């Protein structure tokens, strides 16, 4: 649809002027310099490591000089300045994180709760802005830390209120996260949010409130509670989200439906909200000047209306947390108001460029968030592609709205695929009805409720109830659309070059009609929509040890089949590795179905994620030891064999009649190919190792082994290690885990036997191929290094010991 949008030739030439290509000396705050600044910031944050402080300062000085004096080289100077400025900001944020010497030590801190606390069944999570005084630990003064409060009794935890001050005993560590294909990067988020450390409250009984809630966050929480009281149920949660940006009442099912229907952008506080508030406040100011004309002697009415728009825009943006879309709109409103005050005609492209420049100068790390790219890219696509109308006739307005949906769907598709690994096929249809209804009816009613409740307690409930009623008129239909199996497509992870090629293809498709070869642009989408999946050939096998923290999950793939061995932990604090790590990794690796699953034994760190995984990837066959609390639909017994695509699978343990003994009853799986073999051992200990050595020693010989029980001292006996002859020993552990896995003596045994030992807490997810070309290995952190990588910044090496003959593609 978007490819047929008519663009007059003169308008198309104006788009070239919009990009700044006609001007020999681009203005410092024009679109071309905005693109250069964005490119510099983006390039810096793509670096595997930051340049030295001296280099960054020299680049900043050189860039500013070129931008100010070198007219022809101004964009290049802005790019250099942006790169250096982002590097200085990122370096300062990384240096502010908790030093190694304080990690894991009990600390006493005081501070104010910022943002809205999230309360789960057994845990409350919140961010604490530590006081900036001499009483606090020096490395934490004035810093933000993310804390968890674990306690079965929720009444004590519910005392945590936004804006209140508390004193805690805590245990902290620098931000660490899982690294998987398709998974979220917690370390990147911590850097963007300037989180100095994360941890938990040591003694909840000793936590002391110091001051009552106060400030903007306290007001947001009080108003959100009033909405929940006035509109109980699911609709009330959506009114809270649409009015205040409080999404705590939305569960995983809600978010899945919003993603499938392509409606997540409407739930976040958007620029449209800001525009509504700014316009309303401007009208109020104009009405006051109309009622009391004498005010015009002090300030003309147009100036007063503009001031009202600024107050409304920035006030509402502050009340809702200064998210990127709201701040972008507020800045653009400020530019338009200033242009009107100065009696200058301001192009929307210039306003967008200035908004981008201001945001990047305020916080260059904002580009690490998906909201920045979706926000600015959406507006930029519309400015480029949609012709201007007179706004007087209904037909062109309707056609313009439909064209806007087409442009947004096509232009933003590459970004949504890269950022989220998915494409909403139902999004264009759902947005056609949801955007006007929510934006023009549901959101205004919810905002009027907030205004009325602010003026007088109790007045807002009528507006909120009307907003919820209007929301529920449409929501069941949107749910049916979202629940359709055709609503959303998951796409495998693509190479770095796929996004620029797809954006170029979208640009090419949206050029004016009549230009030759537009449909050839579809070829540029192929690397994004059909990336290379690196599947094994017949007779080959691929193993991926997914980074699930302190647990285990291994994907085994042959040419046409997939098996999942264990599914990671699901913890009481709400972290489900099946949902957060395993499912995204399977989608990113291009797995469309699982042919079988193995639950090695019933412990939570191996079986906890099963429910989440099975909801997305139903498994026709699930093997588990007899008597396991995490039962399958068949028992794994020694001697079972099957063959897929020239690869043989064999169960070595437990034997018939072996009682369920927890770890010792774990299913041991051997995978045999013509190019080598692999052994998955679950959590067996030295008793079962000796049993296997006595009964079937020849079956233990393997090129690759997933080390038993996460490298605990109760497994990997010397004789067992020698019998395997493994060249590669993979360990799955959580960073800084309390068990101190893998144990040093276990690592030494494997290293002494000639194996290379790798750990998910250092390497991230690990992919291993047993193929015709030999044994190949790829580590996620090494393959995609990032400047915020905590492991690399601490000087840790991924491998605990190395065997250099392996091929690392």
C-alpha positions in Angstrom: 0.0 0.0 0.0 2.7 2.4 1.0 4.4 2.1 -2.3 1.4 3.6 -4.1 1.4 6.9 -2.1 1.4 9.7 -4.7 4.1 12.3 -4.1 4.2 15.3 -6.5 7.6 15.8 -8.1 8.1 19.2 -6.5 7.3 17.7 -3.1 9.8 15.0 -3.7 12.5 17.6 -4.6 11.5 19.3 -1.4 12.3 16.1 0.5 15.9 16.4 -0.9 16.0 19.9 0.5 14.7 18.4 3.8 17.7 16.1 3.9 20.0 19.1 3.5 21.7 17.9 0.3 20.9 21.1 -1.6 22.5 23.4 1.0 26.3 23.7 0.6 26.6 24.8 4.2 24.1 22.8 6.4 22.8 24.7 9.5 24.1 23.6 12.8 20.7 22.6 14.0 19.3 21.4 10.7 18.3 17.8 9.7 21.7 16.9 8.1 23.6 17.8 11.3 21.0 16.0 13.4 21.6 12.9 11.3 25.4 13.4 11.7 25.1 13.7 15.5 22.9 10.6 15.6 25.4 8.7 13.5 28.3 9.7 15.7 26.5 8.7 18.9 25.4 5.4 17.3 28.9 4.6 16.1 30.4 5.2 19.5 27.9 2.8 21.2 28.6 0.2 18.6 32.3 0.1 19.6 33.5 -3.0 21.4 35.4 -0.8 23.9 35.7 2.9 24.5 38.8 4.9 23.4 40.9 6.5 26.1 39.8 9.6 27.8 42.5 11.7 26.1 41.4 10.5 22.7 37.8 11.3 23.4 38.6 14.8 24.6 40.7 15.4 21.5 38.0 14.1 19.2 35.4 16.4 21.0 37.6 19.5 20.6 38.3 18.7 16.9 34.7 18.0 16.1 33.4 21.2 17.8 36.0 23.2 15.9 35.0 21.7 12.5 31.3 22.1 13.3 31.7 25.8 14.3 34.2 27.0 11.7 34.4 24.4 8.9 31.2 25.0 6.9 31.8 22.4 4.3 33.0 19.8 6.9 30.3 20.7 9.4 28.4 17.4 9.3 31.7 15.5 9.8 32.6 17.7 12.7 29.2 17.1 14.3 29.7 13.3 13.8 33.1 13.4 15.6 31.7 15.6 18.4 28.7 13.2 18.8 31.0 10.2 18.9 33.3 11.8 21.6 30.4 13.2 23.6 28.6 9.8 23.8 31.9 8.1 24.7 32.5 10.5 27.6 28.9 10.0 28.8 29.1 6.2 28.5 32.5 6.2 30.2 31.2 8.2 33.1 28.2 6.0 33.5 30.3 2.8 33.5 32.8 4.3 36.0 29.9 5.1 38.3 28.9 1.4 38.6 29.7 -0.4 41.8 33.4 -1.2 42.1 34.6 -4.8 42.5 35.7 -4.3 46.1 32.2 -3.6 47.3 30.4 -6.4 45.5 28.7 -9.0 47.7 29.4 -7.0 50.9 26.6 -5.9 53.3 26.1 -2.2 53.0 23.8 0.3 54.8 22.1 2.8 52.4 19.5 5.5 52.7 17.6 7.1 49.8 14.4 7.9 48.1 12.4 5.4 46.1 12.2 6.6 42.5 9.7 5.4 39.9 6.8 3.0 40.8 7.6 -0.1 42.9 6.5 -3.4 41.4 4.9 -5.9 43.8 4.9 -9.6 42.9 3.8 -12.6 45.0 7.0 -13.0 46.9 9.0 -10.0 45.8 8.9 -6.3 45.4 11.3 -4.5 43.0 12.1 -0.8 43.1 14.8 1.7 42.3 16.5 3.7 45.1 18.2 7.0 44.6 20.8 6.9 47.3 21.3 10.1 49.3 24.3 12.3 48.4 25.8 12.7 51.8 28.8 11.6 53.8 26.8 8.9 55.6 26.4 6.7 52.5 29.1 4.5 50.9 31.3 6.8 48.8 30.8 4.8 45.6 27.0 5.0 45.9 26.4 8.6 46.8 23.8 10.2 44.5 23.6 7.0 42.4 20.5 4.8 41.5 20.5 1.2 42.6 17.9 -1.5 41.7 16.7 -3.5 44.7 14.5 -6.5 45.4 12.7 -7.1 48.7 11.9 -10.8 49.2 9.3 -11.6 51.8 6.3 -14.0 51.9 4.2 -11.5 53.8 3.2 -8.8 51.3 1.8 -6.4 53.9 5.3 -5.2 54.9 6.5 -4.9 51.3 3.4 -2.9 50.3 4.6 -0.1 52.6 7.1 0.7 49.8 5.7 3.8 48.2 7.0 5.9 45.3 8.7 9.0 46.6 9.2 7.7 50.2 12.6 7.6 51.9 14.0 4.4 53.5 17.0 3.0 55.2 18.1 -0.6 54.1 20.8 -3.1 54.7 21.6 -4.4 51.2 23.9 -6.7 49.3 24.8 -5.4 45.8 26.8 -6.2 42.7 27.5 -4.3 39.5 24.8 -4.8 36.8 25.1 -8.2 35.1 22.7 -9.9 32.7 22.2 -12.9 30.5 23.5 -12.8 26.9 21.5 -14.8 24.4 20.3 -14.6 20.8 17.1 -12.6 20.8 17.2 -11.9 24.5 17.1 -8.6 26.3 20.4 -7.1 27.4 20.2 -6.1 31.1 23.6 -4.6 31.1 22.7 -2.3 28.2 19.5 -1.2 30.0 21.4 -0.5 33.2 23.8 1.7 31.3 21.0 3.6 29.6 19.2 4.1 32.9 22.4 4.9 34.8 21.9 2.0 37.3 25.0 1.8 39.4 24.2 -1.6 41.0 21.5 -4.2 41.6 20.9 -6.3 44.7 18.5 -7.2 47.4 17.4 -6.1 50.9 19.3 -8.3 53.4 17.0 -8.0 56.5 13.5 -6.8 55.6 12.7 -6.6 59.3 15.4 -4.0 59.8 14.2 -1.8 56.9 13.1 1.7 58.3 10.9 4.3 56.6 12.5 7.7 57.0 10.0 10.0 55.3 6.5 9.9 53.8 6.0 9.8 50.0 6.5 13.1 48.3 7.1 14.5 44.8 5.9 13.6 41.3 6.3 9.8 41.6 4.2 9.9 44.8 1.5 11.8 43.0 1.5 9.3 40.1 1.1 6.4 42.5 -1.7 8.0 44.4 -3.5 8.9 41.1 -3.0 5.4 39.8 -4.5 3.9 43.0 -7.5 6.1 42.6 -8.0 4.9 39.0 -7.7 1.2 40.2 -10.3 1.9 42.9 -12.7 3.7 40.5 -12.3 1.1 37.7 -11.5 -2.3 39.0 -10.6 -5.1 36.6 -8.6 -5.3 33.5 -10.0 -2.1 31.9 -8.8 -0.1 34.9 -5.2 -1.4 34.3 -5.3 -0.1 30.7 -6.7 3.3 31.9 -3.8 3.5 34.3 -1.4 2.8 31.5 -2.9 5.2 29.0 -3.3 8.1 31.5 -0.2 7.8 33.6 2.1 5.3 31.9 1.7 2.9 34.9 1.8 -0.6 33.3 2.1 -2.6 36.5 -1.4 -4.0 36.2 -0.7 -5.5 32.7 0.4 -9.1 32.8 2.3 -11.3 30.3 -0.9 -12.2 28.4 -1.7 -8.5 28.0 1.7 -7.7 26.6 1.7 -10.7 24.3 -1.6 -9.5 22.8 -0.4 -6.0 22.5 2.7 -7.2 20.7 0.7 -9.5 18.4 -1.7 -6.7 17.5 1.1 -4.1 17.1 -0.4 -1.8 19.7 2.4 -1.5 22.3 3.2 2.0 21.0 -0.3 3.1 22.1 0.1 1.9 25.7 3.3 3.9 26.4 2.7 7.6 27.1 3.1 9.0 23.6 3.6 12.3 21.9 -0.2 12.4 21.2 -0.8 12.6 25.0 1.6 15.5 25.3 -0.1 17.3 22.4 -3.5 16.9 23.9 -2.4 18.3 27.3 -0.4 21.1 25.7 -3.3 22.1 23.5 -5.7 22.0 26.4 -3.5 24.2 28.6 -3.0 26.6 25.6 -6.7 26.9 25.2 -7.1 27.6 29.0 -4.5 30.4 28.8 -6.1 31.9 25.7 -9.5 31.8 27.4 -8.1 33.6 30.4 -6.7 36.3 28.2 -10.1 36.6 26.4 -11.9 36.9 29.7 -9.5 39.5 31.1 -8.3 41.6 28.1 -6.1 43.8 30.3 -3.7 40.8 30.6 -2.8 41.6 27.0 -1.0 44.7 28.1 1.5 42.6 29.9 1.7 39.7 27.4 -0.1 39.3 24.0 -2.6 36.5 23.9 -0.7 34.4 21.3 2.4 34.5 23.5 0.3 33.5 26.5 -1.2 30.6 24.6 2.3 29.5 23.6 3.5 29.7 27.1 0.5 27.6 28.2 1.4 25.0 25.6 5.0 24.9 26.9 3.8 24.6 30.5 1.4 21.8 29.6 3.9 19.9 27.5 6.9 19.9 29.8 4.7 19.6 32.9 3.0 16.5 31.7 6.3 15.0 30.3 7.7 15.5 33.8 4.7 13.9 35.5 5.0 10.8 33.4 8.7 10.2 33.7 10.2 12.1 30.7 10.0 9.2 28.3 11.6 9.7 24.9 8.3 10.2 22.9 7.0 12.7 25.4 10.2 14.7 25.6 10.5 14.7 21.8 7.0 16.1 21.4 7.6 18.7 24.2 10.8 19.9 22.5 9.0 20.1 19.1 6.2 22.1 20.6 8.8 24.4 22.1 10.4 24.9 18.7 7.0 25.7 17.1 6.1 28.1 19.9 9.4 29.8 19.6 9.0 30.1 15.8 5.6 31.7 16.3 6.9 34.1 18.9 9.7 35.1 16.5 7.2 35.2 13.6 9.2 32.7 11.6 7.8 29.8 9.5 9.2 26.6 11.0 9.2 23.4 9.0 8.2 20.2 10.9 11.5 18.6 9.6 13.5 21.3 11.4 11.5 20.9 14.5 12.1 17.1 14.5 15.8 17.7 13.8 16.1 20.1 16.7 14.2 17.7 19.0 16.6 15.0 18.1 19.6 17.2 18.7 18.3 18.4 22.1 17.5 14.9 23.3 21.0 13.6 22.2 22.7 16.5 24.0 20.6 15.9 27.1 21.2 12.1 27.1 23.1 10.5 24.2 22.6 7.1 25.9 18.9 7.3 25.0 19.7 5.7 21.7 20.2 2.4 23.5 16.4 2.3 24.0 14.0 1.1 21.4 11.6 4.0 22.1 14.1 6.5 20.7 14.4 4.8 17.3 10.7 4.0 16.9 9.7 7.5 18.0 11.9 9.5 15.7 11.8 7.0 12.8 8.0 7.0 12.8 7.8 10.8 12.5 10.6 11.0 10.0 8.9 8.4 7.7 5.7 10.4 7.8 7.4 13.7 7.0 9.2 12.1 4.1 6.4 10.3 2.5 3.0 11.9 3.2 2.0 14.9 1.1 0.6 17.9 2.8 -3.1 18.5 2.7 -5.4 21.4 3.3 -7.1 19.6 6.2 -10.5 20.8 5.0 -11.9 17.9 3.0 -12.8 14.5 4.6 -11.6 12.4 1.6 -8.0 13.5 1.6 -7.9 13.2 5.4 -9.1 9.6 5.3 -6.7 8.8 2.6 -3.9 10.5 4.5 -4.7 8.5 7.6 -4.6 5.2 5.7 -1.4 6.2 4.0 0.1 7.0 7.4 -0.7 3.5 8.6 0.8 2.0 5.5 4.0 4.1 5.8 4.3 3.4 9.5 3.9 -0.3 9.0 6.3 -0.6 6.1 8.9 2.0 7.3 9.1 0.7 10.9 9.0 -3.0 10.0 12.8 -3.3 9.8 13.3 -1.6 13.2 10.7 -3.8 14.9 12.2 -6.9 13.5 15.7 -6.0 14.6 14.6 -4.6 18.0 12.1 -7.3 18.9 12.6 -10.2 16.5 9.0 -10.2 15.4 6.7 -8.6 12.8 3.0 -8.0 13.6 1.0 -9.1 10.6 -2.2 -7.9 12.3 -0.7 -4.5 13.2 -1.9 -2.5 10.2 -5.5 -3.8 10.6 -5.6 -3.4 14.4 -4.1 0.1 14.2 -6.7 1.3 11.7 -9.4 1.0 14.4 -7.4 1.3 17.6 -5.4 4.4 16.8 -8.4 6.8 16.2 -10.6 5.2 18.9 -8.0 5.2 21.6 -6.4 8.5 20.7 -9.6 10.5 20.2 -11.9 8.9 22.8 -10.2 6.6 25.4 -7.1 8.7 26.1 -8.8 12.1 26.3 -11.4 10.7 28.7 -8.7 9.2 30.9 -6.7 12.5 30.9 -9.8 14.5 31.7 -10.3 12.2 34.7 -6.8 12.9 35.9 -7.5 16.7 35.6 -10.8 16.4 37.3 -9.4 14.3 40.1 -6.6 16.8 40.6 -9.1 19.6 41.0 -11.3 17.7 43.4 -11.1 14.2 44.8 -13.8 12.0 43.4 -14.6 13.9 40.2 -12.3 11.8 38.0 -14.1 8.5 38.5 -16.9 9.4 36.0 -14.3 10.1 33.2 -12.3 7.0 34.1 -15.3 4.8 34.0 -16.4 6.3 30.7 -12.9 5.7 29.3 -12.9 2.1 30.5 -16.4 1.5 29.0 -15.1 2.9 25.6 -12.0 0.8 25.9 -14.0 -2.4 26.5 -16.1 -1.8 23.4 -13.2 -2.4 21.1 -10.8 -4.6 23.2 -12.6 -8.0 22.7 -12.3 -7.6 18.9 -8.6 -6.7 19.2 -8.1 -9.7 21.4 -9.5 -12.0 18.7 -7.2 -10.4 16.2 -4.2 -10.8 18.5 -5.0 -14.4 19.4 -5.0 -15.5 15.8 -2.1 -17.7 15.0 -1.5 -15.5 11.9 -1.3 -12.3 13.9 2.5 -12.3 14.4 5.6 -13.8 12.8 8.8 -14.4 14.6 11.9 -14.0 12.5 15.4 -15.4 13.1 18.2 -13.1 14.1 19.9 -11.4 11.1 23.4 -10.0 10.4 24.4 -6.4 11.1 24.0 -5.5 7.5 20.3 -6.5 7.2 18.9 -3.4 8.9 20.5 -0.8 6.7 19.7 -2.8 3.6 16.0 -3.1 4.6 15.7 0.6 5.5 17.2 1.4 2.0 14.7 -1.0 0.5 11.8 0.7 2.4 13.1 4.1 1.2 13.3 2.8 -2.4 9.7 1.4 -2.2 8.3 4.7 -0.9 9.8 6.8 -3.7 7.2 8.5 -6.0 5.3 6.4 -8.6 6.9 6.3 -12.0 10.4 5.7 -10.9 11.7 2.5 -12.5 12.7 -0.6 -10.6 11.0 0.2 -7.3 9.9 -3.4 -6.7 13.5 -4.6 -7.0 13.8 -3.0 -3.5 12.1 -6.1 -2.1 15.4 -8.0 -2.7 17.1 -5.7 -0.1 14.7 -7.2 2.5 15.8 -10.7 2.0 18.7 -10.6 4.5 16.3 -9.4 7.2 13.3 -11.6 6.5 15.2 -14.7 5.4 18.6 -14.6 7.2 21.1 -17.4 7.1 20.2 -19.9 9.9 23.4 -21.9 9.9 21.5 -25.2 10.2 23.6 -28.4 10.4 23.6 -30.7 7.3 22.6 -34.3 7.4 24.8 -36.2 9.8 25.8 -33.0 11.7 24.5 -31.6 15.0 24.5 -28.2 16.6 24.3 -27.7 20.4 23.4 -24.3 21.9 23.9 -23.9 25.7 21.5 -21.1 26.4 22.5 -18.6 29.1 19.7 -19.1 31.7 21.7 -18.1 34.8 22.0 -20.7 37.5 20.3 -23.5 35.7 20.5 -25.4 32.4 18.9 -25.4 29.0 20.5 -26.9 25.8 19.0 -26.8 22.3 20.1 -29.7 20.1 19.5 -29.4 16.4 20.0 -31.7 13.4 19.1 -30.9 9.8 15.4 -31.2 10.3 14.7 -31.8 14.0 15.1 -30.0 17.3 15.3 -31.2 20.9 15.4 -29.1 24.1 17.3 -30.6 27.0 16.0 -28.8 30.2 14.3 -25.5 30.3 16.0 -23.3 32.9 14.7 -22.0 36.2 11.5 -20.2 37.2 12.1 -18.3 40.4 9.6 -17.0 43.0 10.7 -13.4 42.2 9.0 -13.6 38.8 12.0 -14.4 36.7 11.2 -17.3 34.4 14.1 -18.3 32.2 11.8 -20.2 29.9 10.0 -17.0 29.1 12.9 -14.5 29.3 15.8 -16.5 27.8 14.8 -19.9 26.2 11.8 -18.8 24.1 13.6 -15.6 22.7 16.6 -17.7 21.9 14.6 -20.3 20.1 12.8 -17.7 18.0 16.1 -15.9 17.2 17.7 -19.1 16.1 14.9 -19.8 13.8 13.3 -22.8 15.6 9.7 -23.2 14.5 8.9 -26.3 16.5 10.4 -28.7 19.0 10.2 -32.4 18.2 11.1 -33.6 21.7 12.1 -32.4 25.1 14.1 -33.9 27.9 13.6 -32.8 31.5 16.7 -34.3 33.1 15.2 -34.2 36.6 12.7 -32.3 38.7 14.8 -29.6 40.2 13.5 -26.1 39.5 16.8 -24.9 37.9 16.3 -27.5 35.1 12.5 -27.8 34.9 11.1 -24.5 36.1 10.8 -22.9 32.6 8.9 -25.9 31.2 5.4 -24.4 31.4 6.4 -21.2 29.6 8.2 -23.0 26.9 5.5 -25.6 26.3 2.9 -22.8 25.9 4.8 -21.5 22.8 6.5 -24.7 21.6 4.3 -27.7 22.4 6.5 -30.8 22.5 4.9 -34.1 21.3 7.4 -36.1 23.3 8.8 -35.2 26.7 11.2 -37.6 28.4 11.8 -37.5 32.2 13.0 -40.0 34.8 10.3 -42.1 36.4 9.2 -40.6 39.7 10.3 -37.1 38.8 8.0 -34.3 40.1 8.4 -32.7 36.7 6.9 -35.5 34.8 7.0 -36.0 31.0 4.8 -38.2 28.8 7.4 -40.9 28.6 10.2 -42.2 30.8 13.9 -41.9 29.9 15.6 -45.3 30.4 19.0 -46.5 29.6 19.2 -48.2 26.3 16.7 -46.0 24.5 17.9 -44.9 21.1 16.5 -43.0 18.1 17.9 -41.5 15.0 17.3 -38.1 13.3 18.9 -37.0 10.1 21.8 -39.4 10.4 22.5 -38.5 14.1 21.9 -41.1 16.8 20.6 -40.2 20.3 21.1 -42.6 23.2 19.9 -42.5 26.8 22.7 -43.8 29.1 21.0 -43.3 32.5 18.8 -44.0 34.6 18.5 -47.8 34.1 15.2 -49.7 34.7 14.4 -49.9 38.3 16.7 -47.1 39.3 14.8 -45.1 42.0 14.2 -41.4 41.7 17.0 -39.8 43.7 16.9 -36.2 42.4 20.2 -35.3 40.9 21.4 -38.8 40.7 18.4 -39.9 38.6 19.0 -37.3 35.9 18.7 -38.4 32.3 22.1 -38.7 30.6 21.9 -38.2 26.9 24.6 -39.1 24.4 24.6 -37.7 20.8 26.6 -39.5 18.2 27.6 -38.3 14.7 30.1 -39.3 12.1 32.1 -36.1 13.1 32.1 -36.5 16.9 29.9 -36.9 19.9 28.5 -35.0 22.8 27.3 -35.9 26.3 24.6 -34.1 28.3 24.9 -35.2 32.0 22.3 -33.1 33.9 23.2 -33.0 37.6 24.6 -36.5 38.2 27.2 -36.9 40.9 30.2 -39.1 41.3 28.1 -42.1 42.3 26.4 -42.3 38.9 29.7 -41.4 37.2 31.3 -44.5 38.7 28.3 -46.5 37.7 28.6 -45.4 34.1 32.3 -46.0 34.1 31.7 -49.6 35.3 28.8 -50.4 33.0 29.4 -48.6 29.7 32.8 -46.8 29.6 32.9 -46.8 25.8 29.8 -44.6 25.7 31.4 -41.9 27.7 34.0 -40.9 25.1 32.9 -37.5 23.8 34.3 -34.5 22.1 31.9 -32.1 23.9 30.4 -32.4 27.3 28.0 -30.3 29.3 29.7 -30.5 32.7 27.5 -32.2 35.4 25.8 -30.2 38.1 27.2 -26.8 36.9 30.7 -27.8 37.9 30.0 -28.7 41.5 32.6 -30.4 43.7 30.3 -33.5 43.9 30.7 -34.4 40.3 33.4 -34.6 37.5 35.6 -37.2 39.3 39.1 -37.6 37.9 38.4 -41.0 36.4 35.2 -39.8 34.7 36.9 -36.7 33.3 39.7 -38.9 31.8 37.2 -41.4 30.4 35.3 -38.8 28.4 38.4 -37.4 26.7 36.4 -34.2 26.0 37.9 -31.4 24.0 35.3 -28.9 25.1 33.7 -28.8 28.5 30.7 -26.4 28.8 29.4 -25.2 32.2 26.1 -23.4 32.7 26.1 -21.1 35.8 24.8 -17.8 37.0 27.2 -14.9 37.5 28.5 -14.6 41.1 26.3 -17.5 42.2 26.1 -18.4 45.9 27.3 -22.0 45.2 30.6 -20.7 43.7 30.1 -22.9 40.6 32.1 -24.0 38.8 34.4 -25.0 41.5 38.1 -24.3 41.0 39.2 -27.9 41.5 36.7 -29.2 39.0 37.9 -26.7 36.4 41.5 -27.7 37.0 40.6 -31.4 36.4 39.0 -30.7 33.0 41.9 -28.4 32.0 44.5 -30.9 33.1 42.7 -33.5 30.9 43.2 -31.2 27.8 39.7 -29.7 27.6 38.8 -26.1 27.0 36.4 -25.0 29.8 33.8 -22.3 29.1 31.1 -20.9 31.3 27.8 -19.2 30.3 28.3 -16.5 33.0 31.4 -15.4 31.1 30.7 -16.4 27.5 26.9 -16.0 27.4 25.1 -18.5 25.1 27.5 -21.0 23.5 26.9 -22.6 20.1 28.8 -25.7 19.1 28.8 -27.5 15.8 29.9 -31.1 15.2 30.3 -30.9 11.4 32.3 -32.0 8.5 34.5 -29.0 9.0 35.4 -30.1 12.5 34.5 -28.9 15.9 33.3 -25.2 15.8 32.5 -22.9 18.7 30.8 -19.5 18.9 30.5 -17.5 22.2 27.8 -14.8 22.3 29.8 -12.2 24.3 32.9 -12.7 22.1 31.0 -12.8 18.9 29.1 -9.5 19.6 31.3 -7.5 22.0 29.7 -4.4 23.6 31.4 -1.6 25.4 29.1 -2.1 28.4 30.0 -5.8 28.8 30.7 -6.3 32.5 32.8 -9.4 32.0 35.2 -7.7 29.6 35.4 -4.5 31.7 36.3 -6.6 34.8 39.2 -8.1 32.9 37.7 -11.6 33.0 38.4 -14.0 30.1 35.6 -16.1 28.7 37.5 -19.3 28.8 38.7 -20.8 32.1 41.3 -22.6 30.1 41.9 -22.7 26.3 42.6 -25.3 23.6 43.5 -23.2 20.6 42.8 -25.8 17.9 39.1 -25.0 17.9 37.7 -23.0 15.0 35.8 -19.9 16.2 33.7 -18.7 13.2 
